[in-house]
Amino acid sequence: RMGEENIKKSQILTIQDIFNNGYNIFSIPDYQRAYSWGTSQRKDLILDIENVLEKQDYIHYTGTIVATEQAKEGDHQNFNVVDGQQRLTSIVILLATLKNNSAITKEDKVHITNTFLFKGRETGNTKRLFVLNGALDEYFFRKLDEPNYISEEHATKAHINLDNAFTEFKDWLNTKSSEEVI
């Protein structure tokens, strides 16, 4: 059968597994639409996360992420995200926001950074682990380090959606006690 060797079985993975502890790099190809999730989709994601936090045996299926394997760079495997990029982008924004929350430990901040955002930063050999498409990526890259950064010159709907996502996730995390966040 044609192409059968390229079909891999689907499997249920945690977000940490998806990022392979910081050794998988995900890029959104230019042909994909820009970040478009609004408040209602982010609220649904937050509700799902709250259910996971509140219910001991609750397992949440966040949906499908389809990625195509690209060239490998040293220890890092590159992937293009074909489906699930809105969800994955939102999760990365949430993790970047969590990294900057005062309720988590320095060790947890380092873990989030090295697993989901940047690898090798301490050595000056930074590899970004999640890259958006097109002109939006430069803005996203800056927001990962400075979530409160807002540029008036970037006023596309996708830029506004990014800004709103960082703000909404920050507001949600600030309402949680440190025991709930960790």
N, C-alpha and C positions, 0 to 999 in steps of 0.2 A: 504494500500500500504506500502510496506517495506521501512523503513527509512524516510518516509515522515515527521515525527515529527522533524527530524534533518535538514531539508532543510529550510533555511531562505530566505526570499525574498531579492533580491538584491536592493540596494538603492544607490542613489548618495550622497556621503559624501565629505566634505572638508577634507583636510589632518589633520586639527585640530580635526574634528569629529572622524576620524579614530583612532587617538591617544587618544581620549576621554579626552582631556585636561591633558594628562600625566598619565591616569589611565589604559591604555592598554599597555601591553608589547608585543613586537613582536620579535620572534626568527626565524632565518632561520635554518631549520632542516639540519642535516649533509648530508642527501641524496640529497639535492639541490646542484646545481653547484655553484662554487665560483663566486665572483663578476666579470662579464665579459663585462660590457658595455664599449665601446670605445668612442672615441671623437665624432663620427658621431651621436651616440644615445644621448650623452649629449648635443650636439649642437641642436638636435631636441627638447629636453626638454627645453633648454634655449629659443629657438624660441617660443615655446608654452607659456612660462612664459612671454616673452616680449609682446606677443599678448594680454595676460590677463592684463598686466600693461598698455598697450597703448590704449586698446579699452574698454571703459566704460561698455558696456553691453555684453562683450565677456565672454562666459562661456566655459571653456575648459574641455573636458572629457579626463582624463589622462590614462584611461584604467582600466582594472579589477585587483583588488587585491582579492585573495582568501586566506582566513585564517581559520584554524580550531581552535576552542576553546579548551584550555588546562585548567589545574588546576588554581584555583584562589588563590592568595596570599594576604590575607587581603583585601585592597581596590583595588588591581590591578588584572586585568584579563589578563591571558597569552594566546597568540595565536602563532601558527606555521604558517608561510607564505608558502602557497602551490603554489601560482602563483602571479607574480607581484613583486618578490623580487628584481629584477634588478632596476626597476623603484623606488620602495620604498627605497632601499639603496641609490640610487642617490639623491633622495629628502632629505633624512636624511643628506647626505654629504653636500648638498647645504645649508641646515639649519644650520649645524655646522659651515660652512664657513661664513655664514651670521652673526652668533653669534659673530664671531671674527672680523667683519668688523667695522671700526671706525665710519662709517656713521650712525649707529643705536644707539638708546639710551640704557642706562643701564637697564631700565625697559624692553625694547624689548629683550635684551640679556637674562635677567632672565626668561622672558616668553618663549623664544625659548628653553632654557635649561630645564625648568620644564615641558614643554609640549611635547617635542620631543626627548630629549636626556637622562636626568637624573632626577629622582624625589627624594626628601629627602636629597639632597647633603649637604644642610646647617646644617642639624641635624646629619650628619655622618652616616645616614641610607640610603645610596645611592642605588637606584634601577635603573638599566639601562633600557631604554625604547625600545631599538632596539639592538639586539644581532645577529652578523653574525655567520656563521657556521664554525666549525673546527678551525684549527690553525690560520686562518685569523682574528678571533675575537680579540685576544689579541692586534694585530697590529692596528686594527680598533679602539678599545677602546682608545688606546694611541693617535691616530690621531684625535679623537673627541675633545680632550683637546689641543693637539699640532698639528694643521693642517700642519705645516711646517716640522714636524718630518719625517725623512726618514731613514730607517735602511738598511744598505748594506747587512746584513745577510738574509733579507727577499727579495728574488728576484724572487718569482713566478709571473706568469702573473697576477694573481688576486691582488697581492700586488702592482704591477706596475699600474694596472688599478685604484686602490684606490688612489695612489699618484697622478696620472694624473687627476682624478676627482676633488680632493681637489684643485689642481693647476688651472685647467680650470675654476672651479666655482669662485675661488678667483680672477683670472684675469678678468672674466666677471663682477663680482661685483665691482671691482676697476674701471671699465670703466663707471660705472653708477654714476650719481650725487646723492647726498644724498636724494634729493626729489624723484628720481625714485626708489631708494632702499626701502624707507620706505613706 
